[in-house]
Amino acid sequence: MQDWLGAQAPEDLFVSDWVVTELSSALSIKLRTGQITVTDRANSLAMFTRLCAESFGVVPVTSQNFRTAARFSDQYTLGLRAGDALHLAVCADHGLTLCTLDRRLAEAGPQVGLATTLI
């Protein structure tokens, strides 16, 4: 992942406000389950905040994104969870390619008309 990130032009990298929420939640879960320490969580959040400020554009999540996510979720055969549908919707509504480590999410993108890259 670090190699992939390093090969990208910073002006081509975006995260949504939803990614910020999911990262914070994931780190809190890891802290509660003893997988990381309070210091680890704080350091990770600080690094991510710095990356957002220096290297990533941050895309807001809008009410239109939620409606698009609902439309994607209506395609029940995709098996999308709400959060994954929202990731797809934000990218689709902003004309961005979704880059992900999640194979299932990467496979769902083209089925809703979105370009994806599996990292």
C-alpha beads as a LAMMPS data file, in Angstrom:
LAMMPS data file: protein, C-alpha beads

119 atoms
118 bonds

1 atom types
1 bond types

-500.0 500.0 xlo xhi
-500.0 500.0 ylo yhi
-500.0 500.0 zlo zhi

Masses

1 110.0

Atoms # bond

1 1 1 0.000 0.000 0.000
2 1 1 2.779 2.466 0.861
3 1 1 4.461 1.770 -2.480
4 1 1 1.184 2.395 -4.292
5 1 1 0.577 5.647 -2.386
6 1 1 4.126 6.807 -3.055
7 1 1 3.649 6.298 -6.787
8 1 1 0.568 8.570 -6.925
9 1 1 0.540 12.313 -7.525
10 1 1 -0.841 14.010 -4.385
11 1 1 -3.283 16.091 -6.427
12 1 1 -4.890 12.841 -7.641
13 1 1 -5.586 11.479 -4.146
14 1 1 -8.843 12.102 -2.307
15 1 1 -10.591 10.757 0.752
16 1 1 -14.120 11.532 1.810
17 1 1 -15.333 12.712 5.167
18 1 1 -16.805 9.201 5.443
19 1 1 -13.271 7.734 5.296
20 1 1 -12.300 10.013 8.182
21 1 1 -15.241 8.646 10.197
22 1 1 -14.507 5.016 9.327
23 1 1 -10.821 5.332 10.214
24 1 1 -11.627 6.857 13.586
25 1 1 -14.146 4.091 14.265
26 1 1 -11.743 1.333 13.194
27 1 1 -9.008 2.692 15.440
28 1 1 -11.450 2.904 18.363
29 1 1 -12.453 -0.731 17.839
30 1 1 -8.798 -1.773 17.788
31 1 1 -8.217 0.172 21.005
32 1 1 -11.252 -1.343 22.759
33 1 1 -10.203 -4.860 21.764
34 1 1 -6.626 -4.357 22.947
35 1 1 -5.039 -4.511 19.496
36 1 1 -3.493 -1.044 19.864
37 1 1 -2.726 1.395 22.666
38 1 1 -4.109 4.881 23.265
39 1 1 -0.783 6.235 22.013
40 1 1 -0.970 4.096 18.854
41 1 1 -4.454 5.424 18.135
42 1 1 -3.404 9.028 18.723
43 1 1 -0.318 8.652 16.527
44 1 1 -2.317 7.016 13.736
45 1 1 -4.955 9.740 13.805
46 1 1 -2.285 12.453 13.826
47 1 1 -0.542 10.894 10.829
48 1 1 -3.819 10.527 8.927
49 1 1 -4.795 14.121 9.734
50 1 1 -1.415 15.285 8.431
51 1 1 -1.846 13.229 5.236
52 1 1 -5.278 14.758 4.701
53 1 1 -3.854 18.256 5.127
54 1 1 -0.714 17.741 3.032
55 1 1 -1.427 15.024 0.483
56 1 1 -5.127 14.220 0.113
57 1 1 -8.038 16.283 -0.995
58 1 1 -10.992 15.771 1.347
59 1 1 -14.349 15.377 -0.383
60 1 1 -17.478 16.228 1.628
61 1 1 -20.343 13.767 1.906
62 1 1 -23.592 15.304 0.688
63 1 1 -27.259 14.393 0.811
64 1 1 -26.973 13.523 -2.888
65 1 1 -24.283 10.975 -1.987
66 1 1 -26.681 9.299 0.446
67 1 1 -29.372 9.109 -2.237
68 1 1 -26.881 7.604 -4.691
69 1 1 -25.774 5.124 -2.014
70 1 1 -29.405 4.127 -1.480
71 1 1 -29.797 3.570 -5.222
72 1 1 -26.666 1.382 -5.233
73 1 1 -27.939 -0.507 -2.178
74 1 1 -31.180 -1.183 -4.032
75 1 1 -29.136 -3.502 -6.234
76 1 1 -29.459 -6.240 -3.624
77 1 1 -27.459 -8.800 -5.596
78 1 1 -24.332 -6.726 -4.952
79 1 1 -24.633 -7.334 -1.212
80 1 1 -23.423 -3.825 -0.398
81 1 1 -23.399 -2.633 3.195
82 1 1 -24.476 0.970 3.678
83 1 1 -20.937 2.226 4.305
84 1 1 -19.565 0.548 1.196
85 1 1 -22.432 1.901 -0.895
86 1 1 -21.580 5.366 0.442
87 1 1 -17.912 5.001 -0.565
88 1 1 -19.025 4.076 -4.080
89 1 1 -21.561 6.896 -4.206
90 1 1 -19.116 9.609 -3.143
91 1 1 -16.687 8.554 -5.862
92 1 1 -19.426 8.206 -8.483
93 1 1 -20.952 11.598 -7.706
94 1 1 -17.540 13.308 -7.846
95 1 1 -16.265 11.457 -10.934
96 1 1 -13.451 9.779 -9.000
97 1 1 -11.990 6.284 -9.261
98 1 1 -12.386 4.238 -6.080
99 1 1 -9.081 2.749 -4.908
100 1 1 -9.510 0.061 -2.276
101 1 1 -7.986 -2.946 -0.568
102 1 1 -11.454 -4.556 -0.475
103 1 1 -11.866 -6.989 -3.386
104 1 1 -15.648 -7.164 -3.046
105 1 1 -15.959 -3.387 -3.110
106 1 1 -13.637 -3.167 -6.123
107 1 1 -15.791 -5.718 -7.946
108 1 1 -19.040 -3.905 -7.108
109 1 1 -17.868 -0.577 -8.542
110 1 1 -18.028 -1.467 -12.233
111 1 1 -21.467 -2.999 -11.685
112 1 1 -22.757 0.448 -10.698
113 1 1 -20.767 2.219 -13.422
114 1 1 -17.775 3.245 -11.312
115 1 1 -14.113 2.710 -12.140
116 1 1 -12.213 0.992 -9.333
117 1 1 -8.634 0.005 -8.604
118 1 1 -7.821 -2.876 -6.292
119 1 1 -4.640 -1.981 -4.438

Bonds

1 1 1 2
2 1 2 3
3 1 3 4
4 1 4 5
5 1 5 6
6 1 6 7
7 1 7 8
8 1 8 9
9 1 9 10
10 1 10 11
11 1 11 12
12 1 12 13
13 1 13 14
14 1 14 15
15 1 15 16
16 1 16 17
17 1 17 18
18 1 18 19
19 1 19 20
20 1 20 21
21 1 21 22
22 1 22 23
23 1 23 24
24 1 24 25
25 1 25 26
26 1 26 27
27 1 27 28
28 1 28 29
29 1 29 30
30 1 30 31
31 1 31 32
32 1 32 33
33 1 33 34
34 1 34 35
35 1 35 36
36 1 36 37
37 1 37 38
38 1 38 39
39 1 39 40
40 1 40 41
41 1 41 42
42 1 42 43
43 1 43 44
44 1 44 45
45 1 45 46
46 1 46 47
47 1 47 48
48 1 48 49
49 1 49 50
50 1 50 51
51 1 51 52
52 1 52 53
53 1 53 54
54 1 54 55
55 1 55 56
56 1 56 57
57 1 57 58
58 1 58 59
59 1 59 60
60 1 60 61
61 1 61 62
62 1 62 63
63 1 63 64
64 1 64 65
65 1 65 66
66 1 66 67
67 1 67 68
68 1 68 69
69 1 69 70
70 1 70 71
71 1 71 72
72 1 72 73
73 1 73 74
74 1 74 75
75 1 75 76
76 1 76 77
77 1 77 78
78 1 78 79
79 1 79 80
80 1 80 81
81 1 81 82
82 1 82 83
83 1 83 84
84 1 84 85
85 1 85 86
86 1 86 87
87 1 87 88
88 1 88 89
89 1 89 90
90 1 90 91
91 1 91 92
92 1 92 93
93 1 93 94
94 1 94 95
95 1 95 96
96 1 96 97
97 1 97 98
98 1 98 99
99 1 99 100
100 1 100 101
101 1 101 102
102 1 102 103
103 1 103 104
104 1 104 105
105 1 105 106
106 1 106 107
107 1 107 108
108 1 108 109
109 1 109 110
110 1 110 111
111 1 111 112
112 1 112 113
113 1 113 114
114 1 114 115
115 1 115 116
116 1 116 117
117 1 117 118
118 1 118 119
